[in-house]
């Protein structure tokens, strides 16, 4: 897994003025199920964490 595929939209910017600011992960930590990504919005300073699971191949 590579981090650029795990960009997320900042909920802080959405709440402030409905701007969809796409933020790449500031840090990623792989685990047995996928990865944990930490985000820091460059626009409003909002910080959040998101877990991403890897899907099994069909």
C-alpha positions in Angstrom: 0.0 0.0 0.0 1.2 3.5 -0.8 0.1 6.6 1.1 -0.9 8.9 -1.8 -3.9 6.7 -2.4 -5.2 7.5 1.0 -5.9 11.2 0.8 -9.0 12.4 2.6 -11.2 15.4 2.7 -10.9 17.7 5.7 -14.1 17.9 7.8 -12.8 21.0 9.5 -12.8 22.9 6.1 -16.2 21.5 5.3 -17.7 22.7 8.6 -16.1 26.2 8.3 -17.1 27.1 4.7 -18.0 24.0 2.8 -14.6 23.9 1.1 -13.5 20.4 0.0 -9.8 20.5 0.9 -8.1 17.2 -0.1 -5.3 16.3 2.4 -2.6 13.6 1.9 -1.6 11.6 5.0 1.1 13.3 7.2 2.1 9.8 8.5 1.0 6.2 7.9 1.5 3.1 10.1 0.9 -0.3 8.5 -0.8 -3.0 10.5 -2.1 -6.5 9.9 -5.4 -5.3 8.5 -4.3 -2.2 6.4 -3.0 1.0 7.7 -3.6 3.9 10.1 -3.2 7.4 8.5 -2.7 10.6 10.4 -3.7 13.9 8.7 -3.0 17.6 9.3 -4.9 20.1 7.1 -2.6 22.7 5.7 -5.6 25.1 5.3 -7.3 25.1 8.7 -5.0 23.1 11.0 -7.6 20.3 11.7 -5.9 17.0 12.8 -7.5 13.6 12.5 -6.7 9.9 12.2 -8.3 7.3 9.9 -8.0 3.6 9.6 -7.9 2.0 6.1 -8.6 -1.7 5.6 -7.1 -3.8 2.8 -9.7 -5.8 0.8 -9.1 -9.4 0.0 -8.6 -10.2 -3.7 -11.7 -11.6 -5.3 
